[in-house]
Structures are given as C-alpha cells and as structure tokens.
Amino acid sequence: MSGAVKLPGSAPVQAVRIVASRPAASAEVVAEEVPVALVYNGISHAVMMATPLDLEDFALGFSLSEGIIARPGELLDCEVGELADGVTVELTITEARFQALKERRRSLTGRTGCGLCGQDTLEQAIRPLAPLGKVVPVAASEVSQAMRQLAAQQPLNAATGAVHAAGWWRSGKMLVREDVGRHNALDKLIGATAREAERDGLLVISSRASYEMVHKAASAGFGVLAAVSAPTALAVRLAEQAGLCLIGYAREDRMTVYSHPEHLLP
C-alpha cells in the first residue's frame, strides 16, 4: 500500500514500518476523509464524512435514497465547492421537493458506517419500501465474476486499503464507485446509474449487507444484491419483503442466498 503515486481521494504521509522488529521510514498513501456539506436550495441539510470523489454522483444518489427527490429530474443543479475545512455541494431541487424537505428537515451528521444518524423516530428509521416489480434473474456464475471484477477495479483501495466499493455488473461490464463509507459508495453508484432506464444485472458491495444497504438497493430498483460479508437479520427480512435477492459471503465460487433464490439461476 505504499508508493509515490498519489491517486485522487488519497494523501501521502510519512510513517514507520516495522518488519521483524526492524523499523524503517516509509512513504505511505492513505485515503482522504473530509466533511461534505449537502446544501439544498441554500439550506444546509446534511454533513457526511466522505471521500472527495464523484461527489455529484454522491449528491444525486443520497438525494434519491433519502427520498429528498423521487427522480433525477427533480435535481435541477449541483455545484461542488472546496473550502478550507471541507467540501460543500450546493443542490437546487424543485420547489415542491424543497417544501417537503423543509417539513421534515432534521439535523443529520453522518459518520463512516452510520446510516441512520439523526433520525428522530422509529418510523423514520425503518422506512417503508414498495415491493420491487419484475426482477431479471442472473446466473450464479455472474455473481462470482462480478465480485472478482469489483476487487480488481478498486484503485483507491489498492493504494490505501481503507475504502469500500459498490459496483453494478451488467452484460459483462462493471461500473464501480469507492468511498471510505460503505453507504456513501452505494449512494455514489446509485447516483451514477440514476438515469439508466433498466436495473437488470446485480449490485455488488465490499462490505456486509446491513438494512440500510438493502433499502438503498431496493429503493433504487435493483433486484439482486451480493455482499462479500454477511447480512443482518433486519436486512434479510427487508429483502424478503421487497422481493430482492440478497446474497452474502460472495467470495470466489461460493455464496449464501438469504432471500428470493428464484432470482438466481444455477
């Protein structure tokens, strides 16, 4: 994970490596993590800790998965600005959506790995989710291919060892987004794919499958989600209710299917 090349979203640092009790100076590369303020129509709504990459995708995906907007066209403008102590993303949404946001506006400060910070009630935390429509099945072999491609297409993680990734596998091609936060990585991917007409193929993530990850995937219209680690019980129940095929422990040529195995072909 060391080297002289600095990738976007990373920073060089000086460290000491100790091998066989022998210390030596080492130039290392670590992932950036900065506050990203999401400002809607001039009012700050959320501050998330994130990797400063693909922030337009992140803003759109977050807006959709949080229900701030219902479709990409309701985001009218998006401008990213760098400040001394972080990044601000100025979003302009339709007046109807902005009025709805003001009615349920809350203080929301996110941390890496935290998907429900700032929710005021249990009803807000466990949000209802409409069942998916028709899901196009995928082959089990595609899950294995997709996981291998996800691992191969993470340049920032290869350099730093500190970021998560979410990928969309479709027709033998992979689109990947990376971030220090697993929720952020998925939001970035949702934003990057928001204007695609179809949601066939599958989503793959480099983390566990929590309730929030399943909710984001299903709310974006994806019918198959594969995670490298285990799901939670709430995630399994939500996937079952939503009609989503949830796969855990997707590593090499093995996997465990927790819900709707009919969406996975032999």
C-alpha positions in Angstrom: 0.0 0.0 0.0 3.0 2.3 -0.2 4.2 4.2 -3.3 4.9 7.6 -4.7 1.9 7.9 -6.9 -1.0 9.9 -5.3 -4.4 9.0 -6.5 -7.4 11.4 -6.3 -9.0 10.9 -3.0 -5.8 10.0 -1.2 -2.9 11.8 0.5 0.8 10.9 1.1 2.0 10.6 4.7 5.3 9.6 6.3 5.1 6.6 8.6 7.4 3.9 10.2 7.1 0.3 9.0 8.3 -2.4 11.4 9.2 -5.7 9.9 10.8 -8.4 12.1 11.3 -5.8 14.8 13.2 -3.5 12.5 11.8 0.0 12.0 12.2 1.9 8.8 10.9 5.2 7.4 8.1 4.6 4.8 6.2 6.8 2.4 2.6 5.7 2.6 -0.7 6.7 0.9 -3.9 7.0 2.9 -7.5 7.7 2.0 -8.9 11.2 2.3 -11.9 11.6 4.5 -13.5 15.1 4.6 -16.8 16.7 5.8 -19.1 17.1 2.8 -22.0 19.5 3.4 -25.1 18.9 1.3 -26.9 22.2 0.9 -30.5 22.2 -0.6 -31.8 25.5 -2.0 -29.4 27.4 0.2 -30.2 25.5 3.4 -27.6 23.0 4.8 -29.3 19.6 5.4 -26.6 17.0 6.0 -22.9 16.8 6.7 -21.4 13.5 5.8 -17.8 12.2 6.2 -16.8 11.0 2.7 -14.0 10.6 0.2 -14.0 13.7 -2.1 -14.5 11.8 -5.3 -17.6 11.6 -7.6 -19.4 14.0 -5.3 -22.0 14.9 -8.0 -23.0 11.2 -8.1 -23.0 11.1 -4.3 -25.3 14.1 -4.0 -27.8 12.7 -6.5 -27.7 9.2 -5.0 -28.1 10.4 -1.5 -31.0 12.7 -2.5 -32.7 9.7 -4.2 -32.1 7.1 -1.5 -33.1 9.5 1.3 -36.3 10.3 -0.5 -35.5 14.0 -0.8 -36.3 13.7 -4.5 -38.1 11.0 -6.3 -36.4 11.1 -9.7 -33.2 12.6 -11.1 -35.0 15.4 -13.0 -36.1 16.9 -9.6 -32.4 17.8 -9.1 -32.1 21.0 -11.1 -28.5 21.9 -10.4 -25.5 20.7 -8.5 -22.3 22.6 -7.8 -19.3 21.3 -5.8 -17.1 23.8 -4.0 -13.9 23.2 -2.0 -13.4 25.0 1.3 -10.5 25.1 3.7 -12.2 22.7 6.1 -14.2 20.5 3.7 -16.4 20.5 0.7 -19.8 22.0 0.1 -22.3 20.7 -2.5 -24.9 23.2 -3.5 -28.0 21.4 -4.8 -31.1 23.1 -6.3 -34.2 20.9 -6.2 -37.8 21.7 -7.3 -39.8 23.9 -5.1 -42.3 21.2 -4.3 -39.5 18.9 -3.1 -37.8 21.7 -1.2 -41.0 22.5 0.7 -41.4 18.8 1.6 -37.8 18.7 2.8 -38.3 21.7 5.0 -41.3 20.0 6.6 -39.2 17.0 7.7 -35.9 18.8 8.0 -33.6 17.4 10.7 -30.1 17.8 11.9 -28.2 14.9 10.2 -24.5 14.4 10.8 -23.2 11.2 9.3 -20.1 9.2 10.2 -18.3 6.5 8.3 -20.5 3.3 8.5 -23.5 5.1 10.0 -26.7 5.0 8.0 -29.4 6.2 10.5 -27.8 9.1 12.3 -30.1 12.0 13.1 -33.4 10.1 12.7 -35.9 11.3 15.2 -38.3 8.4 15.4 -38.5 4.7 14.8 -40.9 5.4 12.0 -38.2 7.5 10.3 -35.6 4.9 10.9 -37.5 1.9 9.5 -38.8 3.5 6.3 -41.5 1.7 4.3 -40.3 0.3 1.0 -42.5 -0.6 -2.0 -42.1 -4.1 -3.4 -39.9 -4.4 -6.5 -41.5 -5.2 -9.8 -40.2 -7.8 -12.2 -36.7 -8.9 -11.4 -34.5 -10.2 -14.2 -32.7 -13.3 -12.9 -28.9 -13.6 -13.0 -26.7 -16.6 -13.1 -24.7 -17.6 -10.0 -21.6 -17.6 -12.2 -22.2 -13.9 -12.8 -22.1 -13.2 -9.1 -18.6 -14.7 -8.9 -17.5 -12.8 -11.9 -18.8 -9.6 -10.6 -17.1 -10.0 -7.2 -13.8 -10.7 -8.9 -14.2 -7.5 -11.0 -15.2 -5.5 -8.0 -11.9 -6.5 -6.3 -9.9 -5.7 -9.4 -11.5 -2.3 -10.0 -10.7 -0.5 -6.8 -7.6 1.6 -7.4 -8.1 3.7 -4.3 -8.5 0.7 -2.0 -5.5 -0.9 -3.7 -3.4 2.1 -2.8 -4.8 2.8 0.7 -6.5 -0.4 1.9 -9.1 1.9 3.6 -12.2 2.3 1.3 -15.3 0.4 0.4 -16.7 -0.1 -3.1 -20.1 -0.7 -4.7 -20.4 -2.0 -8.3 -23.1 -2.6 -10.9 -22.5 -5.6 -13.0 -24.5 -5.7 -16.2 -23.9 -7.5 -19.5 -20.3 -8.4 -18.6 -19.4 -4.8 -17.7 -18.8 -3.2 -14.3 -19.3 0.3 -13.0 -17.6 1.0 -9.6 -17.6 3.8 -7.1 -15.3 4.0 -4.0 -15.6 5.8 -0.6 -14.4 5.4 3.0 -18.1 4.9 3.9 -19.9 1.9 2.5 -23.2 3.8 2.4 -21.5 6.6 0.6 -20.0 4.2 -2.0 -23.5 2.8 -2.7 -25.1 6.3 -2.9 -22.4 7.3 -5.4 -23.2 4.3 -7.5 -26.9 5.0 -7.3 -26.3 8.5 -8.5 -24.1 7.3 -11.3 -26.8 4.9 -12.6 -29.8 7.0 -11.8 -30.5 8.0 -15.4 -30.3 4.4 -16.7 -33.6 3.1 -17.9 -33.1 -0.5 -16.8 -32.0 -2.1 -13.5 -31.0 -5.6 -14.6 -27.8 -7.2 -13.6 -26.7 -7.0 -10.0 -25.2 -4.8 -7.3 -22.1 -6.0 -5.5 -20.6 -4.4 -2.4 -17.3 -4.9 -0.5 -19.0 -4.8 2.9 -21.7 -6.5 5.0 -25.3 -6.2 3.9 -27.0 -4.0 6.5 -30.6 -2.9 6.5 -29.6 0.4 5.0 -27.7 -1.1 2.1 -30.6 -3.3 1.2 -33.0 -0.4 1.5 -30.9 1.8 -0.8 -30.5 -1.0 -3.4 -34.2 -1.9 -3.5 -35.4 1.7 -3.5 -33.2 2.4 -6.5 -34.9 -0.5 -8.3 -32.1 -3.2 -8.2 -33.3 -6.7 -7.7 -30.1 -8.6 -6.8 -27.6 -7.5 -4.2 -24.4 -9.5 -3.4 -22.2 -8.7 -0.4 -18.7 -10.0 0.4 -19.8 -10.4 4.1 -22.9 -11.4 6.0 -26.3 -9.6 6.1 -28.1 -8.6 9.2 -31.4 -10.2 10.2 -33.3 -7.0 9.5 -31.7 -6.8 6.1 -32.9 -10.3 5.3 -36.4 -9.5 6.4 -36.5 -6.3 4.3 -35.1 -8.1 1.3 -37.7 -10.8 1.6 -40.5 -8.2 1.8 -39.1 -6.1 -1.0 -38.6 -9.0 -3.4 -34.9 -8.6 -3.6 -32.4 -11.5 -3.9 -29.9 -11.0 -1.1 -26.6 -12.8 -1.3 -23.9 -12.9 1.4 -20.4 -14.3 1.7 -20.0 -14.0 -2.0 -16.3 -15.0 -2.3 -14.6 -16.8 -5.0 -17.0 -19.6 -6.2 -19.2 -19.7 -3.1 -22.1 -17.7 -1.8 -25.1 -17.9 0.5 -28.6 -16.8 -0.8 -30.7 -15.4 2.0 -33.9 -14.3 0.1 -35.6 -14.9 -3.2 -33.3 -17.6 -4.6 -35.6 -17.8 -7.7 -33.8 -14.6 -8.9 -30.6 -16.6 -9.1 -30.1 -19.1 -11.9 -27.9 -22.2 -11.5 
